[in-house]
Amino acid sequence: MASYRALCRLHLRGQGSFMTCVQKAHICVSRSVGTKVVATQAEDSGKDEREEKAGPKSLSAFLVERQEQAERSVLISCHPKTSEKKFLKYLSRHGDIKKHFFYDSYGTYAVVEFSTQDGVRSLLDAAVIPSVSHESAVPFKSRLLSLRTTGAVNQSDQQPGLQCRPQSTVPISELIQTLARQETVDQQIMCLTQAYQLTEENSRLRFLVCSLLKDIAAAYFPECTVKPFGSSVNGFGKLGCDLDMFLDLDDISGRDVQTPKSSLSVEYQMKRATSERAVTQSILSVIGECVDQFGPGCVGVQKILNARCPLVRFSHQPSGFQCDLTVNNRVALKSTELLYLYGLLDRRVRLLVFSVRCWARAHSLTSSIPGAWVTNFSLTVMVLFFLQRRSPPIIPPLDHLRQLAGPADRSVIEGNDCTFVSDFSKIQLQTNTETLEQLLNDFFEFYSTFPFGKMSINIRKGKEQNKPEVAPLHIQNPFETSLNVSKNVNSSQLERFVALCRESAWLLQQRDAPPGRGRRRDPPGLGTGHPAAAVPGGRSQKSKEKEKGTGHANASRVY
């Protein structure tokens, strides 16, 4: 496709050929989440220590930091046998390189962050639009570049090749073996989270893709920004999850000026439309067409404009992300901020969410395909609600966070009160010392007996309430309170969820039971595959007793 071929190319004049040997990076479960630093490792280490002492950042501060990093970064397609040393030496001619890493996705790519945007500008000035003889090309100049070499470089075949950072989860078989080596369920849960959570590199790549898309949208809407939301930034994202982002037009200068400072007004901002939804659809239609025609690496563009929340969906091949773009989705960003805050209040929150989500996916309770099953967002809210119901509670209800909010925290979006405190220091938590193993077991117990038939889950109040509508599962949207975020779930899926909660609680409890005659004690907790995945209602009591008597290999394994 012409738009994909018309990438800017970097010329390595006098820098020659590539290495002939590629050493694949070993992908392990306990992967590092640090990036390679050219000259500032000691400085970054000190910075991390200072940030830890200062306490967790607000989501807004985190977004600003990541967006600034993305604006100083470029994405470069390169040969897998590229000499990393020569590569960095060439790029450093344009400015100091702060961080960089390599990864594979439909080829080998490098994310390179310069210390200043001057380095990016210098690099782009040195790049050229390639000539294409057999087809027409759109000369769109972006920060997605393609590296080619000329000349010769002498180097040893034994010199190590590129170390590519993994951008997807490890195979389940490898994860199971790693979990089996852990001594406690708590260690298994922490290992599971470390294996599945977004890495530092993957987070940076997501912000860079948003920044590249902003470059396209800025042709129509100068001063706009494109921000990620949802799993990409709320702390509960899994490697390989979709990239949800929204085009933010609210911060364009002049929109909120009550008294004009000039007698001139910008005409395009005053063009009329029948409704705000119609404006959103028009914007996405234009941006979607632009991404389809001119967006380097953007393929499979779909304009889904009649959905409840209109969006543009596409695949970004250089990063491997499936992307969904919306416009001014402010409520979704507040939901993201709330989950981000809860995830940082207590480390057990994120660990338990990752465990429950992995359990649900292992048993086919969730799916990447829309349907009648429970979504990851619904599962996360269920975990939060469970933690609010502990004695003492581990996290406070949303209404309590609202009471702690100051004037700067006030937020009303489309008539919905989205106010809650953003200053972590104002939140005083009660002392709860329950282990992750106890919490995981009690989560399964809690929902195996929850009165879904008549009660609703409400994290605003932190307690169940009478269901306002007839639906198998009712989970109140924390901000748009009239909405049920689990309205799609049907009765059979809810019954499977309850049955598997009961089954999993029973399996976890077996490690505390005394071993029978001739039975060895199995490794605790999360050992292997899917003992009940194919059985909608779980196993019968008779099969449980048979399994207990024979020391079945899966007797104490939940995943």
C-alpha positions, 0 to 999 in steps of 0.5 A: 500500500502506498501510504505504508511504503512512503516511510521516511528513510535514514541513510547511513552514509559510510556506515555499511553492512550489518552483523551476520549473527542474531542472538535472540533474547531469552524470554523469561517470566521474570522479565526486566521492566527497565529500558536500556539507558545510553548514558543516564542509568545512574541518574535514572536510578536516583530519580526512581528512588526520589519518586518512590519517597515522594509517593505515587504520581497522579494519573495526570502527572503520569500522562504528562510525563509519558506524553513528553517522552513520546514527543521526543521519540521516534520509531525506526524499522531496521534490519534484525542484524543491525549493529546496535553500537553503530546504530546508536552512534549514527543516531547520536549525531542528531542529539543525546539519546536518553533511552532506547529498546528493540522489539519484533512486530512484523519486523524489527523496530527500535524506539529511540527517545532523545533528550530533547525534541531538537534531536527528533527534528534534526533526525527528520531533517536528515531523512528523505522521502524514498522514491517509488518507481512502480506506484504513486506515493503520498509524501507524508513525513512522520516519526516512523522511519525506515533504516537502510545502509550503504558502504561496508562495516567490519565487525566480528561474527561473534559480536552479540546481536540485538536484544529484543524486548518481548511485547507479548505474554509468555506461553502458558506452558512456560508460565505453568512451569514457573508457577509450579516452582514457587513455594506459596500461592502469594509468590505464584500470584506475584510471579503471574502478575510480573509475567503478564503486566505491561512492561516499561517498554510496552507502556512507552510504545503505547504512548508513542503510537498515540503521539504518532496518531496525533501528528496525523490528527493535528493537520486538522486540529492543531493543539489536539492530543491523543491520549491512551485510556483503559488498560494501557494506563490504569495499571491493570493492562496485560501484554497484548491488550488493545490500545484504547485512545481518544482524540482530546480537543478540549484543550485547544486554546480559545475554546473556554474563553468567556470574553474574547480578547480579540474581535476575530473568531476562528470560523471552523470552530463555529461550524454548526451540527445537529448534535454533539454526537453528530460532531463526534461522528464527523470528526471520526469519519475524517480522521478515520479516512486520513488514517486509512489513506495516509497513516504509515503502518495503519491497516484494516481501518474500520469506521464504527460510527453508529455504536453507542460510543463512535470509534475508529478501529485499526491495526498498527502493524509496526507496534502490533497493537489493535487500536480503538480511537474515540473523541473526547471520551472524558468519562472513560478517562475518569474511570481509568483514573479511578482504577489507577488510583485504586491500584496504587492504594494497596499492592494487593489490588493489582495482584488480585485483579491480575490473578482473577483475570487470568483465572477467568481467561483460563476457564473461557469466562472472558473473551476478546470477542464481544459476547454474553460473557463477563468483561475484564472491566466487570471482573475488575469492578467485582474485585474492587467491590470484594476488597471494599467488603473486607473487614476491615476494608482494604480500599474505600468506596468511591463516595468516601473518595468524593468526600475527600476531594478538594475544589480542584478535583471537582468534575461533572461530565455530561451531568455525571458527578465524576468527582473524587480525590486525586491526592494520595496523601489525603487517603487514610487506609485501615490496617488489613493484613490478609494474605493474597492466598486468603484473599483469592480463596475468599474472593471465590467464596464470596461470589459463589454465594453472592445473591446475584438474583436480587442484589447489585454490585455498587463500588460507589457505596461499597455495598450491595443494593437492590437491583434496579432492573431485571438482568442476571448480573448487575454492576453499576457503572461508577460514574454513569450510575444508570448504566449496568456495565455487565448488561451483556452477561446472560444467565448461563454465563453467570451460572458458569462463573458462580460454579467455577468460583465454587470449584476454585475455592474448593481446589484452593482449600485442598492444600490445607487438608491432611493428605490421605493414605499414600497421597503426596502433598501437591504444590499449592494453588495455581499449578497447571491447566484448566481442571474445569474449563470444559465443564459448564457447571463444574464437577459433581460432588461424587467426582470430587470425592473420587478425586480426593481419595485418589490424589488427583494431580489437579487437586490443588490447582486452580489455573 
